């Protein structure tokens, strides 16, 4: 499995946009790829360690624990990263 972690906080407009991009990209991926992606959501409001690391960069997207994007999430770049990540694990 590939883990996509979306870090944000409640009432964050950019976080809502990033969530929409993630949902859109996953919906467009072939089922065999999308089924290999686990989405984990985390909030800096609930975790002091996440707050310390990411408070000024949310939303943050990590793929398998590695920074993929912050502030703005591009659909094309995310799609390519997920295709690459899942291809390596097949």
Backbone torsions as a table, in degrees:
resi	resn	phi	psi	omega
1	UNK	NA	144.5	171.6
2	UNK	-101.4	132.7	-179.5
3	UNK	-105.4	122.0	173.5
4	UNK	-105.0	118.9	179.4
5	UNK	-106.8	126.0	178.2
6	UNK	-109.4	113.4	-177.9
7	UNK	-106.0	127.2	-179.8
8	UNK	-154.9	-150.4	175.2
9	UNK	-157.9	161.2	178.1
10	UNK	-62.4	151.1	176.0
11	UNK	58.4	40.4	179.3
12	UNK	-116.7	109.9	-177.1
13	UNK	-58.9	-46.8	179.8
14	UNK	-63.5	-32.6	177.6
15	UNK	-66.0	-41.0	177.3
16	UNK	-62.7	-41.6	178.6
17	UNK	-63.7	-45.6	179.9
18	UNK	-60.8	-41.4	178.1
19	UNK	-60.2	-42.0	177.8
20	UNK	-63.4	-39.7	177.9
21	UNK	-64.3	-45.4	178.7
22	UNK	-59.2	-48.4	179.7
23	UNK	-59.5	-44.4	-178.9
24	UNK	-62.2	-47.2	-179.5
25	UNK	-62.6	-45.7	-179.9
26	UNK	-62.4	-37.5	-180.0
27	UNK	-66.9	-28.8	-178.7
28	UNK	-88.4	-16.9	179.7
29	UNK	-69.5	149.8	173.0
30	UNK	-57.7	145.4	-176.8
31	UNK	-54.5	-39.0	-179.7
32	UNK	-62.7	-27.6	177.6
33	UNK	-86.2	-50.0	-177.8
34	UNK	-58.5	-34.6	-179.4
35	UNK	-69.8	-13.3	178.5
36	UNK	-95.4	2.4	-178.1
37	UNK	-109.2	121.4	174.6
38	UNK	-101.9	126.5	178.6
39	UNK	-100.0	126.5	178.2
40	UNK	-119.1	129.1	177.5
41	UNK	-107.4	138.4	179.1
42	UNK	-137.5	148.7	-179.1
43	UNK	-118.4	134.6	175.9
44	UNK	-68.5	-17.4	178.1
45	UNK	-72.5	-21.7	-176.5
46	UNK	-103.2	-8.9	-171.5
47	UNK	-139.7	106.3	-178.7
48	UNK	-58.0	-33.8	179.5
49	UNK	-67.9	-42.8	176.3
50	UNK	-64.3	-39.4	178.0
51	UNK	-59.0	-48.0	-179.0
52	UNK	-58.9	-40.5	-177.9
53	UNK	-77.3	-39.9	-164.8
54	UNK	-122.3	1.3	-169.8
55	UNK	-52.8	-36.0	-176.8
56	UNK	-93.5	3.5	-175.9
57	UNK	-121.0	0.6	-177.0
58	UNK	-65.2	149.9	-3.7
59	UNK	-72.7	150.8	179.0
60	UNK	-123.0	136.3	174.8
61	UNK	-117.6	124.8	174.2
62	UNK	-111.6	140.8	172.2
63	UNK	-118.1	117.3	-174.7
64	UNK	50.3	43.3	175.2
65	UNK	82.1	-4.2	-179.3
66	UNK	-103.3	138.6	-180.0
67	UNK	-60.5	125.3	174.5
68	UNK	-103.9	-46.6	-177.1
69	UNK	-158.7	156.9	169.4
70	UNK	-143.5	158.9	-174.7
71	UNK	66.3	-60.8	-178.5
72	UNK	-126.7	136.1	179.8
73	UNK	-113.1	119.5	178.8
74	UNK	-91.3	131.1	-176.7
75	UNK	-61.9	-45.9	-177.3
76	UNK	-63.6	-44.1	-179.4
77	UNK	-66.3	-40.5	178.4
78	UNK	-64.9	-44.2	178.7
79	UNK	-56.3	-49.0	-179.7
80	UNK	-61.5	-42.4	-179.7
81	UNK	-63.8	-40.9	179.3
82	UNK	-70.1	-39.0	176.2
83	UNK	-62.6	-42.5	178.0
84	UNK	-64.4	-45.8	-177.7
85	UNK	-63.5	-40.7	-178.3
86	UNK	-77.5	-28.4	178.5
87	UNK	-66.2	-37.4	-179.5
88	UNK	-65.5	-32.7	-174.8
89	UNK	-88.3	-6.9	-178.4
90	UNK	-76.7	NA	NA
